[in-house]
Amino acid sequence: MNLEEIIAEIRDVLDEKDSLREEALKLTREIVRLSGDTIKALHRGETDKAGERLRLVRGKVEELKKKLGGHPDIYHTGYVQSAHQEFIEATLLYCYITGREFPSPGELGVPHGDYALGIGDFIGELRRHFLLCLLEGDMEEAERTYRFMQEVYEELTSLEYPKGLVNIRGKQDQARYILERTLEDLTRAKLGKDLEEKIERGLLKG
C-alpha cells in the first residue's frame, strides 16, 4: 500500500469512530437525564413513574453497549463511565426504596468498575432520602436509612485497588464525609425529639 491508501484507510476508520462517538454522546446525555428524572420521582414518592423512567434508561444503556460493542476505546471513556454511574445510582435507589433485590453488574450489563463508582454516588442519594424522612418526622425510617448507609460504606471501603484500575478512593472519602454529617443530623434529631417528649410530659403533669 502507498501512503495515500493508508491515509484513506485511517480516515475511514476515524470517520466511523467519530460518528459513533457523537451517537454515544447523545445516548449518554439521555441516560443521565432519565436517571435524574428517576431519582427525582423516587424522592417525590412517585415510584411508578420512577420505574417507567428506569426502564427507559436501561434500554438506552443496552443500546449504548450494543452500539459500541466493537469499539472498547470509546466504550471505556469518561463520559460513558459517568452515564453508567448515574444509571447505577438511580437503579440502587429504586431498589432500596421499593424493597427490591439489588441487581449485579452482569444483570445490568455494565462494567464492574463503573458499578463500584455508582455505589459511592448511591450513598449521597441515601442521605437525601434520610433528610426527607427527618422532615416528614419519620425517625424510624431515617435511622434505618442511616444504618444501611453505614453498611454500604463499609462494603465500599473494602475495595482497595490502584487508581488506574478503578478510581474509587475519591468516592470513599466523599462517602465517609456524608456518613459523618448524617450521623450528626440523626443525633441532633433524636436529642430534639427526646427533649420535645420531656416537655410534653411535663406539660401534661402540670
N, C-alpha and C positions, 0 to 999 in steps of 0.2 A: 504493500500500500504506500502511496505517496502521502506527503504531509497534508495536502488538501483533502484527501479522502478521510484521513484520520480526524482532522478538524471537523469535517462534516458529520462523522460518526459521534464525536464528542457533543457536537451541537444538538443532534437528535436526542441523545440520552439526557442532556441537561434541560432541553426544552420540555421533555416529558416530566422530568423531576420538578421543574418549575411550575408546570401546570398542576401536578399532583400536590405540590406544596400549597398553592393557592386554594385548592379544594379542601385540603386538610385544615388550613387556617379558618376557612368558613365553617367547617364542621366543628372545630374546637370552640369557636365562638358560640355556636348554638348549644354545645354541650354545657359550657359554662353558664350561659343564660338560663337554660332549662333546669340545671342543677340548682341555681339560685332561686328560681321560682318554686322548686320542690321544697327547699329549706324554708322559704317564707311561708308557704302554705302549711307546713308542719307546725311552725311556731304560732300560726293563727288557729291551729286545731282543725284545719281542713285536710284531713288525712286522705279522703277520696281523691281530691284534686291533686294532692301530692303524689299519690300512687299513679295517677294518669300521666303527670309530668315525668315521673321517674321512668315509666315505660317508654316514653318518647326519648329520654336521654339514653337509655340502654340501647335503643335501636340505632341512635347516632354513634354510640361508642362501637357497636358491632360493625356499622358501615365504615367507620374510620379504620378499624383494624383490617377489614377486608380490602379496602382501597389501597392501603399501604403495606399489604402483605409481602410484596416483593421488594420493599424499599425500607429496610430497617434503619438506614441512615436518617430517614425522615421521621419514621415512627418513634424513634427514641430521642426526639428533640425536646427541648424545654417546654414549648407550647402544648405539645401533645401530653406530656407528663402532667402539666398543670391542669389540663382538662380532665385527665383521669382522676386527679386528686379531688377535684370538685365533685365528680361523679361518685367517688367512693364516700366522700363526706356526706353527701345527700343520701346515699344508699344506707349507710350505717345509722344515720339519724332516723331515717324512716323505719328501719328495723327495730331500733330501740324504742321509739315512741309507740309503734304498733305491736310490739311484743313478738316480732318475728325473729327467726334464727338468722344470724349474720352469714352472708354468702362468702365463699372463699374467692381468692383471686382467679382461680381457674374457672369457677362458675360465672364470674363476671367478665372473664376474658381480658383481664388487664395484667400488666407486669407486676410481679411481687413487690418490687421496689416502690412503684407508684402507689400500690395499695398501702404499704407501710407509711408513706408520707401522708396519705389521706387519713390514716388513723390519727395522726398528730393534729390535723385540722378538725377532726371529729370532736376532739376534747373541747375545742373552742365553742362549737355549737352546743355541746352538752352544758357548758357554762351558761349560755344564753337561755337554754331550757330551764336550767336551775333558777336563774334570776326571774324568769316569768312565773315560775312556781312560787317563789317568795312573794312576788307582787300580788298573786292571787291568794296568798295565805295558806298554800298547800305545803306545810312544813314537812310532812311525811314524804311527799314525792321529791321535794328539794333535797332532803337528806339522802334519800335513796339514790338520786342522781349523783350527788357528791361521792357517795361510796363507790358507785360504778366508775366515776371519773378516776378515782384512786386506782381501781383495778386496771383500767385501760392504761393509765400512766405507768404502772409497774410493769405491765407487759411490754409497753413501748420502749422502756429503758433497758429491756433485756436484749434489744437489737444493738449490738456494738460492732459496727463494720467501718471500713475505710470510707472516706468521703467519696472516693472515685467509684465505689460500688453502689452506695446509697447515702445521700446527704441527709441523714436522719438527726444529726446532733442538734441542729437548729430547732427542729420540731420538738425534740425532747426538752430543751431549755425553755422554749415557749410554753410547753405543757406544764412544766414544773411551776412556772410563774402563775399561770392560770389557776392551777390547783391551790397554790398558796392564797391567792386572792379569794378564791371560792370558799376556802375554809374560814377565812376572816369574816366573810359575809354571813356564812352559816352560823358562826359563833355569835356574832352580833345579833342576828335574828332570833336565835334561841334565847339569848340573855334578855332581849327585849320582850319576847313572849312570856318568859318566866316573870319578869317584872310586872307586866300587864296583868297576869293572872293573880299575882300577890296583891296588887292594888284593888282588883275586882273583889277578891276575897275580903280585903279589909273594909271596903265599902259595904259589902253585904253584912258583915258583922256589925258595922256601925249603924 
